[in-house]
């Protein structure tokens, strides 16, 4: 195996945690954007860990993630409207959504990320744009403002810790609330969660944000359809696959979009998934505050697991 295609053990990224899974996708998306021939997969172990192929070392990977993050500071996504950037994606008027998406189509990764955050044709009860099911913030917690803070202040040590693990919750930088191991009912307390100084792992938060690239949304029957998402806005879930074979960005995007929205996953999908190399389907429940704003993931549970791969016995 050449240096270019060395396999890196990203043991900080736990595939049973939604944020760990999204962060693994973020690593893959970043390397793909930088034209590396990257492939991602997950160990078939008690705690599945990410494996990436396509860059020679963790240090090289951290440097590429840093380079991508620095360039993102002047991205189209963070510069809309030009000169007076928006703080969130819950735009008040339909034409703002259209203009936002058109503005972001100028370049990647803004084009893919904007398509994962919001789509035309769906509004909430107040007439504002309805975002992806993975939008868990409200009130003073403004999504795009949080992205900007992480882009500016997530440091190399944060990124390295996200990849190596175990995650250190030592920062007060923003959290998108995707970490199911930090499942606390603060989202449903009487006090405003935005006033709490929650400790976060900002490197993992940033990588998970970049992983949204592989979750493009679209409108259907008056709702935003998020890949793997199901249920209702206030009581939904996210289902995601873990696979044992190296897969490219295009293959991962196709696999994620193939996951059914049904609570009971059809057997025909499970048969196909096992043939594709999927060894596990995970699911986390999404619950939100009574107002439908602040959200959180509940700890994940196993939906389905494949039979272990056949290994012939060694001759005596």
FIMARRO-679082 format. One record per residue (C-alpha): y, z, x; residue in three letters; residue number from 1. Coordinates in Angstrom, 2 decimals, always signed. Layout:
+---------+---------+---------+-----+-----+
:      yy :      zz :      xx : res :   n :
+---------+---------+---------+-----+-----+
:       Y :       Z :       X : ALA : NUM :
...
+---------+---------+---------+-----+-----+
END
This chain:
+---------+---------+---------+-----+-----+
:      yy :      zz :      xx : res :   n :
+---------+---------+---------+-----+-----+
:   +0.00 :   +0.00 :   +0.00 : UNK :   1 :
:   +3.39 :   -0.95 :   +1.45 : UNK :   2 :
:   +6.32 :   +1.43 :   +1.84 : UNK :   3 :
:   +8.12 :   -0.35 :   -0.97 : UNK :   4 :
:   +5.32 :   +0.44 :   -3.40 : UNK :   5 :
:   +4.58 :   +4.04 :   -2.39 : UNK :   6 :
:   +3.55 :   +6.31 :   -5.25 : UNK :   7 :
:   +5.91 :   +9.26 :   -5.73 : UNK :   8 :
:   +4.80 :  +12.44 :   -7.47 : UNK :   9 :
:   +7.62 :  +13.48 :   -9.83 : UNK :  10 :
:   +6.13 :  +16.87 :  -10.61 : UNK :  11 :
:   +9.35 :  +18.14 :  -12.16 : UNK :  12 :
:   +8.91 :  +15.73 :  -15.07 : UNK :  13 :
:   +6.50 :  +17.18 :  -17.64 : UNK :  14 :
:   +5.40 :  +14.54 :  -20.15 : UNK :  15 :
:   +4.82 :  +17.12 :  -22.90 : UNK :  16 :
:   +8.54 :  +18.00 :  -22.91 : UNK :  17 :
:  +10.79 :  +15.42 :  -24.63 : UNK :  18 :
:  +13.41 :  +15.82 :  -21.91 : UNK :  19 :
:  +10.80 :  +15.43 :  -19.18 : UNK :  20 :
:   +9.51 :  +12.28 :  -20.84 : UNK :  21 :
:  +13.00 :  +10.85 :  -21.30 : UNK :  22 :
:  +13.86 :  +11.71 :  -17.70 : UNK :  23 :
:  +10.80 :   +9.80 :  -16.49 : UNK :  24 :
:  +11.99 :   +6.81 :  -18.48 : UNK :  25 :
:  +15.43 :   +7.30 :  -16.95 : UNK :  26 :
:  +14.03 :   +7.02 :  -13.43 : UNK :  27 :
:  +12.21 :   +3.83 :  -14.40 : UNK :  28 :
:  +15.30 :   +2.36 :  -16.10 : UNK :  29 :
:  +17.52 :   +3.11 :  -13.11 : UNK :  30 :
:  +15.15 :   +1.52 :  -10.61 : UNK :  31 :
:  +14.69 :   -1.50 :  -12.87 : UNK :  32 :
:  +18.47 :   -1.87 :  -13.20 : UNK :  33 :
:  +18.72 :   -1.82 :   -9.39 : UNK :  34 :
:  +16.05 :   -4.56 :   -9.17 : UNK :  35 :
:  +13.20 :   -2.43 :   -7.84 : UNK :  36 :
:   +9.69 :   -3.48 :   -8.96 : UNK :  37 :
:   +9.15 :   -0.05 :  -10.50 : UNK :  38 :
:   +6.13 :   +1.14 :  -12.50 : UNK :  39 :
:   +5.73 :   +4.46 :  -14.31 : UNK :  40 :
:   +2.71 :   +6.40 :  -15.54 : UNK :  41 :
:   +1.60 :   +9.96 :  -16.33 : UNK :  42 :
:   -1.26 :  +12.00 :  -14.92 : UNK :  43 :
:   -4.11 :  +12.73 :  -17.32 : UNK :  44 :
:   -4.06 :  +16.44 :  -16.52 : UNK :  45 :
:   -3.48 :  +19.64 :  -18.48 : UNK :  46 :
:   +0.24 :  +19.20 :  -17.85 : UNK :  47 :
:   +0.88 :  +15.46 :  -17.45 : UNK :  48 :
:   +3.33 :  +14.69 :  -14.65 : UNK :  49 :
:   +5.29 :  +11.52 :  -13.97 : UNK :  50 :
:   +4.29 :   +9.11 :  -11.23 : UNK :  51 :
:   +6.57 :   +6.28 :  -10.10 : UNK :  52 :
:   +5.88 :   +3.31 :   -7.87 : UNK :  53 :
:   +8.55 :   +1.10 :   -6.34 : UNK :  54 :
:  +10.65 :   +3.15 :   -3.92 : UNK :  55 :
:   +9.59 :   +4.66 :   -0.57 : UNK :  56 :
:  +10.54 :   +8.34 :   -0.90 : UNK :  57 :
:  +12.09 :  +11.02 :   -3.09 : UNK :  58 :
:  +15.17 :  +11.00 :   -0.86 : UNK :  59 :
:  +15.55 :   +7.25 :   -1.33 : UNK :  60 :
:  +15.06 :   +7.68 :   -5.07 : UNK :  61 :
:  +17.71 :  +10.42 :   -5.28 : UNK :  62 :
:  +20.14 :   +8.20 :   -3.40 : UNK :  63 :
:  +19.56 :   +5.30 :   -5.79 : UNK :  64 :
:  +20.00 :   +7.57 :   -8.82 : UNK :  65 :
:  +23.24 :   +8.86 :   -7.30 : UNK :  66 :
:  +24.45 :   +5.32 :   -6.65 : UNK :  67 :
:  +23.67 :   +4.31 :  -10.22 : UNK :  68 :
:  +25.41 :   +7.42 :  -11.57 : UNK :  69 :
:  +28.55 :   +6.78 :   -9.52 : UNK :  70 :
:  +28.81 :   +3.20 :  -10.77 : UNK :  71 :
:  +28.36 :   +4.42 :  -14.34 : UNK :  72 :
:  +31.69 :   +6.21 :  -14.09 : UNK :  73 :
:  +33.45 :   +2.88 :  -14.63 : UNK :  74 :
:  +30.95 :   +1.54 :  -17.16 : UNK :  75 :
:  +31.91 :   -0.18 :  -20.39 : UNK :  76 :
:  +30.17 :   +2.57 :  -22.37 : UNK :  77 :
:  +32.59 :   +5.21 :  -21.06 : UNK :  78 :
:  +35.67 :   +2.99 :  -21.36 : UNK :  79 :
:  +35.87 :   +2.26 :  -25.07 : UNK :  80 :
:  +38.45 :   +1.79 :  -26.37 : UNK :  81 :
:  +39.96 :   +0.79 :  -23.02 : UNK :  82 :
:  +42.64 :   +3.25 :  -21.98 : UNK :  83 :
:  +41.77 :   +5.80 :  -24.69 : UNK :  84 :
:  +37.99 :   +6.34 :  -24.52 : UNK :  85 :
:  +36.12 :   +7.75 :  -27.50 : UNK :  86 :
:  +34.63 :  +11.23 :  -27.27 : UNK :  87 :
:  +31.61 :  +10.56 :  -29.52 : UNK :  88 :
:  +29.70 :   +7.71 :  -31.15 : UNK :  89 :
:  +30.23 :   +8.81 :  -34.77 : UNK :  90 :
:  +32.90 :   +6.19 :  -35.27 : UNK :  91 :
:  +34.99 :   +6.48 :  -38.42 : UNK :  92 :
:  +35.12 :   +2.78 :  -39.32 : UNK :  93 :
:  +32.44 :   +0.05 :  -39.30 : UNK :  94 :
:  +34.61 :   -2.26 :  -37.21 : UNK :  95 :
:  +34.71 :   +0.38 :  -34.47 : UNK :  96 :
:  +30.93 :   +0.28 :  -34.21 : UNK :  97 :
:  +30.97 :   -3.50 :  -33.98 : UNK :  98 :
:  +33.74 :   -3.47 :  -31.37 : UNK :  99 :
:  +31.96 :   -0.75 :  -29.36 : UNK : 100 :
:  +28.70 :   -2.70 :  -29.22 : UNK : 101 :
:  +30.48 :   -5.94 :  -28.34 : UNK : 102 :
:  +32.47 :   -4.20 :  -25.62 : UNK : 103 :
:  +29.33 :   -2.70 :  -24.10 : UNK : 104 :
:  +27.46 :   -6.02 :  -24.13 : UNK : 105 :
:  +29.59 :   -7.08 :  -21.17 : UNK : 106 :
:  +27.24 :   -5.41 :  -18.71 : UNK : 107 :
:  +24.13 :   -3.33 :  -18.16 : UNK : 108 :
:  +23.21 :   -0.55 :  -18.52 : UNK : 109 :
:  +26.01 :   -0.10 :  -21.08 : UNK : 110 :
:  +24.57 :   -2.83 :  -23.30 : UNK : 111 :
:  +21.13 :   -1.22 :  -23.57 : UNK : 112 :
:  +22.47 :   +2.33 :  -23.84 : UNK : 113 :
:  +24.97 :   +1.50 :  -26.58 : UNK : 114 :
:  +22.18 :   -0.18 :  -28.55 : UNK : 115 :
:  +20.20 :   +3.05 :  -28.25 : UNK : 116 :
:  +23.03 :   +5.21 :  -29.57 : UNK : 117 :
:  +24.32 :   +3.50 :  -32.70 : UNK : 118 :
:  +23.88 :   +0.38 :  -34.82 : UNK : 119 :
:  +25.90 :   -1.44 :  -37.43 : UNK : 120 :
:  +25.30 :   -1.02 :  -41.14 : UNK : 121 :
:  +24.46 :   +2.70 :  -41.42 : UNK : 122 :
:  +26.92 :   +5.48 :  -42.27 : UNK : 123 :
:  +26.66 :   +9.19 :  -43.04 : UNK : 124 :
:  +27.98 :  +10.90 :  -46.16 : UNK : 125 :
:  +31.49 :  +10.92 :  -44.71 : UNK : 126 :
:  +31.40 :   +7.21 :  -43.94 : UNK : 127 :
:  +31.10 :   +7.75 :  -40.18 : UNK : 128 :
:  +28.63 :   +5.83 :  -38.06 : UNK : 129 :
:  +25.15 :   +7.34 :  -38.17 : UNK : 130 :
:  +23.78 :   +7.74 :  -34.61 : UNK : 131 :
:  +20.29 :   +7.76 :  -33.18 : UNK : 132 :
:  +17.90 :  +10.52 :  -34.32 : UNK : 133 :
:  +18.25 :  +11.87 :  -30.76 : UNK : 134 :
:  +21.91 :  +12.79 :  -31.31 : UNK : 135 :
:  +21.79 :  +16.60 :  -31.56 : UNK : 136 :
:  +25.44 :  +17.50 :  -31.00 : UNK : 137 :
:  +28.29 :  +18.26 :  -33.41 : UNK : 138 :
:  +31.59 :  +20.09 :  -33.65 : UNK : 139 :
:  +33.15 :  +20.62 :  -30.24 : UNK : 140 :
:  +30.08 :  +19.20 :  -28.53 : UNK : 141 :
:  +31.13 :  +15.57 :  -28.22 : UNK : 142 :
:  +28.35 :  +13.29 :  -26.97 : UNK : 143 :
:  +30.35 :  +10.88 :  -24.80 : UNK : 144 :
:  +32.45 :  +13.70 :  -23.37 : UNK : 145 :
:  +29.20 :  +15.40 :  -22.33 : UNK : 146 :
:  +27.99 :  +12.18 :  -20.70 : UNK : 147 :
:  +31.22 :  +11.98 :  -18.69 : UNK : 148 :
:  +30.91 :  +15.59 :  -17.50 : UNK : 149 :
:  +27.33 :  +15.04 :  -16.33 : UNK : 150 :
:  +28.24 :  +11.75 :  -14.68 : UNK : 151 :
:  +31.01 :  +13.40 :  -12.72 : UNK : 152 :
:  +29.41 :  +16.75 :  -11.82 : UNK : 153 :
:  +25.61 :  +16.40 :  -11.69 : UNK : 154 :
:  +24.97 :  +16.61 :   -7.94 : UNK : 155 :
:  +22.21 :  +15.36 :   -5.65 : UNK : 156 :
:  +20.64 :  +18.82 :   -5.58 : UNK : 157 :
:  +20.49 :  +18.77 :   -9.39 : UNK : 158 :
:  +18.78 :  +15.38 :   -9.32 : UNK : 159 :
:  +16.31 :  +16.42 :   -6.63 : UNK : 160 :
:  +15.43 :  +19.59 :   -8.57 : UNK : 161 :
:  +14.82 :  +17.52 :  -11.71 : UNK : 162 :
:  +12.31 :  +15.36 :   -9.84 : UNK : 163 :
:  +10.56 :  +18.04 :   -7.79 : UNK : 164 :
:  +10.73 :  +20.95 :  -10.24 : UNK : 165 :
:  +10.48 :  +23.59 :  -11.38 : UNK : 166 :
:  +13.81 :  +23.10 :  -13.11 : UNK : 167 :
:  +16.53 :  +25.59 :  -12.25 : UNK : 168 :
:  +18.72 :  +26.58 :  -15.16 : UNK : 169 :
:  +21.75 :  +27.55 :  -13.11 : UNK : 170 :
:  +24.50 :  +25.25 :  -14.37 : UNK : 171 :
:  +26.93 :  +25.38 :  -17.29 : UNK : 172 :
:  +27.15 :  +21.59 :  -17.50 : UNK : 173 :
:  +26.42 :  +20.17 :  -20.98 : UNK : 174 :
:  +23.00 :  +19.93 :  -22.60 : UNK : 175 :
:  +21.87 :  +17.26 :  -25.06 : UNK : 176 :
:  +19.36 :  +19.81 :  -26.51 : UNK : 177 :
:  +16.30 :  +17.68 :  -25.67 : UNK : 178 :
:  +14.54 :  +20.37 :  -23.62 : UNK : 179 :
:  +11.82 :  +21.78 :  -25.87 : UNK : 180 :
:  +10.90 :  +24.49 :  -23.34 : UNK : 181 :
:  +14.35 :  +25.97 :  -23.96 : UNK : 182 :
:  +13.77 :  +26.05 :  -27.71 : UNK : 183 :
:  +16.14 :  +28.68 :  -29.05 : UNK : 184 :
:  +17.52 :  +29.03 :  -32.54 : UNK : 185 :
:  +21.10 :  +29.04 :  -31.23 : UNK : 186 :
:  +21.66 :  +25.86 :  -33.24 : UNK : 187 :
:  +21.25 :  +27.88 :  -36.41 : UNK : 188 :
:  +23.15 :  +31.02 :  -35.48 : UNK : 189 :
:  +26.30 :  +32.06 :  -37.29 : UNK : 190 :
:  +28.38 :  +31.43 :  -34.16 : UNK : 191 :
:  +29.36 :  +28.01 :  -32.89 : UNK : 192 :
:  +26.83 :  +26.88 :  -30.22 : UNK : 193 :
:  +29.63 :  +25.12 :  -28.39 : UNK : 194 :
:  +31.07 :  +28.56 :  -27.50 : UNK : 195 :
:  +27.87 :  +29.71 :  -25.79 : UNK : 196 :
:  +27.50 :  +29.29 :  -22.03 : UNK : 197 :
:  +23.99 :  +27.91 :  -22.06 : UNK : 198 :
:  +22.42 :  +27.42 :  -18.64 : UNK : 199 :
:  +21.13 :  +23.91 :  -18.04 : UNK : 200 :
:  +19.25 :  +21.67 :  -15.60 : UNK : 201 :
:  +21.88 :  +18.89 :  -15.28 : UNK : 202 :
:  +19.80 :  +16.53 :  -13.16 : UNK : 203 :
:  +17.15 :  +16.33 :  -15.85 : UNK : 204 :
:  +19.84 :  +15.99 :  -18.54 : UNK : 205 :
:  +21.36 :  +12.99 :  -16.74 : UNK : 206 :
:  +18.03 :  +11.25 :  -16.17 : UNK : 207 :
:  +17.05 :  +11.82 :  -19.80 : UNK : 208 :
:  +20.31 :  +10.26 :  -20.97 : UNK : 209 :
:  +19.54 :   +7.19 :  -18.86 : UNK : 210 :
:  +16.09 :   +7.08 :  -20.43 : UNK : 211 :
:  +17.62 :   +6.35 :  -23.83 : UNK : 212 :
:  +17.81 :   +2.74 :  -22.63 : UNK : 213 :
:  +14.22 :   +2.33 :  -23.85 : UNK : 214 :
:  +14.94 :   +3.62 :  -27.37 : UNK : 215 :
:  +17.05 :   +0.90 :  -29.06 : UNK : 216 :
:  +17.89 :   +1.65 :  -32.69 : UNK : 217 :
:  +18.23 :   -0.68 :  -35.67 : UNK : 218 :
:  +19.14 :   -0.35 :  -39.37 : UNK : 219 :
:  +16.56 :   -0.40 :  -42.14 : UNK : 220 :
:  +16.88 :   +0.66 :  -45.77 : UNK : 221 :
:  +20.16 :   +2.44 :  -45.11 : UNK : 222 :
:  +18.80 :   +4.49 :  -42.19 : UNK : 223 :
:  +18.91 :   +4.30 :  -38.43 : UNK : 224 :
:  +15.43 :   +3.59 :  -37.12 : UNK : 225 :
:  +14.73 :   +5.31 :  -33.79 : UNK : 226 :
:  +11.53 :   +4.28 :  -31.96 : UNK : 227 :
:   +8.93 :   +7.00 :  -32.46 : UNK : 228 :
:  +11.16 :   +8.81 :  -34.95 : UNK : 229 :
:   +9.95 :   +9.86 :  -38.36 : UNK : 230 :
:  +10.67 :  +12.20 :  -41.26 : UNK : 231 :
:  +14.18 :  +12.94 :  -42.48 : UNK : 232 :
:  +17.42 :  +13.54 :  -40.63 : UNK : 233 :
:  +17.25 :  +17.33 :  -41.11 : UNK : 234 :
:  +13.49 :  +17.62 :  -40.70 : UNK : 235 :
:  +12.10 :  +14.85 :  -38.56 : UNK : 236 :
:  +10.02 :  +14.32 :  -35.46 : UNK : 237 :
:   +9.67 :  +12.23 :  -32.34 : UNK : 238 :
:   +6.28 :  +10.87 :  -31.30 : UNK : 239 :
:   +5.79 :   +9.43 :  -27.82 : UNK : 240 :
:   +2.90 :   +8.05 :  -25.74 : UNK : 241 :
:   +1.72 :   +9.02 :  -22.28 : UNK : 242 :
:   -0.23 :   +6.41 :  -20.33 : UNK : 243 :
:   -2.47 :   +6.47 :  -17.26 : UNK : 244 :
:   -1.78 :   +2.97 :  -15.90 : UNK : 245 :
:   +1.39 :   +1.80 :  -14.06 : UNK : 246 :
:   +3.69 :   -0.02 :  -16.53 : UNK : 247 :
:   +6.98 :   -1.84 :  -16.01 : UNK : 248 :
:  +10.19 :   -1.25 :  -17.96 : UNK : 249 :
:   +9.49 :   -4.15 :  -20.31 : UNK : 250 :
:   +5.97 :   -2.89 :  -20.98 : UNK : 251 :
:   +7.16 :   +0.67 :  -21.63 : UNK : 252 :
:   +9.85 :   -0.54 :  -24.03 : UNK : 253 :
:   +7.24 :   -2.52 :  -25.97 : UNK : 254 :
:   +4.83 :   +0.42 :  -26.05 : UNK : 255 :
:   +7.45 :   +2.89 :  -27.29 : UNK : 256 :
:   +8.60 :   +0.55 :  -30.04 : UNK : 257 :
:   +4.99 :   +0.09 :  -31.16 : UNK : 258 :
:   +4.57 :   +3.80 :  -31.97 : UNK : 259 :
:   +4.32 :   +4.13 :  -35.79 : UNK : 260 :
:   +6.79 :   +6.25 :  -37.76 : UNK : 261 :
:   +3.95 :   +7.61 :  -39.92 : UNK : 262 :
:   +3.16 :  +11.32 :  -39.74 : UNK : 263 :
:   -0.53 :  +10.40 :  -39.78 : UNK : 264 :
:   -0.86 :   +7.79 :  -37.05 : UNK : 265 :
:   -2.99 :   +4.83 :  -38.22 : UNK : 266 :
:   -6.36 :   +4.53 :  -36.50 : UNK : 267 :
:   -5.73 :   +0.86 :  -35.69 : UNK : 268 :
:   -2.80 :   +1.89 :  -33.52 : UNK : 269 :
:   -4.87 :   +4.54 :  -31.73 : UNK : 270 :
:   -7.58 :   +1.99 :  -30.93 : UNK : 271 :
:   -5.00 :   -0.41 :  -29.54 : UNK : 272 :
:   -3.17 :   +2.35 :  -27.65 : UNK : 273 :
:   -6.33 :   +3.47 :  -25.89 : UNK : 274 :
:   -6.98 :   -0.12 :  -24.83 : UNK : 275 :
:   -3.44 :   -0.25 :  -23.41 : UNK : 276 :
:   -4.10 :   +2.80 :  -21.24 : UNK : 277 :
:   -2.48 :   +5.47 :  -23.43 : UNK : 278 :
:   -4.24 :   +8.80 :  -22.98 : UNK : 279 :
:   -2.11 :  +11.05 :  -25.17 : UNK : 280 :
:   +0.31 :  +11.01 :  -28.09 : UNK : 281 :
:   +2.77 :  +13.90 :  -28.19 : UNK : 282 :
:   +5.12 :  +14.99 :  -30.98 : UNK : 283 :
:   +8.07 :  +17.36 :  -31.23 : UNK : 284 :
:   +9.61 :  +18.40 :  -34.53 : UNK : 285 :
:  +13.36 :  +17.91 :  -34.89 : UNK : 286 :
:  +15.24 :  +20.48 :  -36.92 : UNK : 287 :
:  +18.94 :  +20.67 :  -37.60 : UNK : 288 :
:  +21.51 :  +23.10 :  -38.92 : UNK : 289 :
:  +22.17 :  +23.23 :  -42.66 : UNK : 290 :
:  +25.16 :  +20.93 :  -42.15 : UNK : 291 :
:  +22.90 :  +18.40 :  -40.43 : UNK : 292 :
:  +24.78 :  +18.44 :  -37.12 : UNK : 293 :
:  +23.39 :  +20.62 :  -34.36 : UNK : 294 :
:  +19.76 :  +19.82 :  -33.65 : UNK : 295 :
:  +16.92 :  +20.87 :  -31.41 : UNK : 296 :
:  +13.35 :  +19.98 :  -30.51 : UNK : 297 :
:  +10.55 :  +22.37 :  -31.30 : UNK : 298 :
:   +7.82 :  +22.70 :  -28.64 : UNK : 299 :
:   +5.64 :  +19.62 :  -28.53 : UNK : 300 :
:   +2.09 :  +19.44 :  -29.82 : UNK : 301 :
:   -0.75 :  +17.01 :  -29.18 : UNK : 302 :
:   -1.23 :  +14.39 :  -31.91 : UNK : 303 :
:   -4.13 :  +12.53 :  -30.30 : UNK : 304 :
:   -5.91 :  +12.19 :  -26.98 : UNK : 305 :
:   -8.13 :   +9.41 :  -25.70 : UNK : 306 :
:  -11.63 :   +9.86 :  -24.38 : UNK : 307 :
:  -11.62 :  +10.48 :  -20.62 : UNK : 308 :
:  -12.14 :   +7.30 :  -18.58 : UNK : 309 :
:  -15.74 :   +6.58 :  -17.63 : UNK : 310 :
:  -16.56 :   +7.52 :  -14.05 : UNK : 311 :
:  -20.00 :   +6.45 :  -12.83 : UNK : 312 :
:  -21.97 :   +9.13 :  -11.05 : UNK : 313 :
:  -22.22 :   +8.85 :   -7.30 : UNK : 314 :
:  -25.71 :   +7.90 :   -6.09 : UNK : 315 :
:  -27.67 :  +10.69 :   -4.44 : UNK : 316 :
+---------+---------+---------+-----+-----+
END
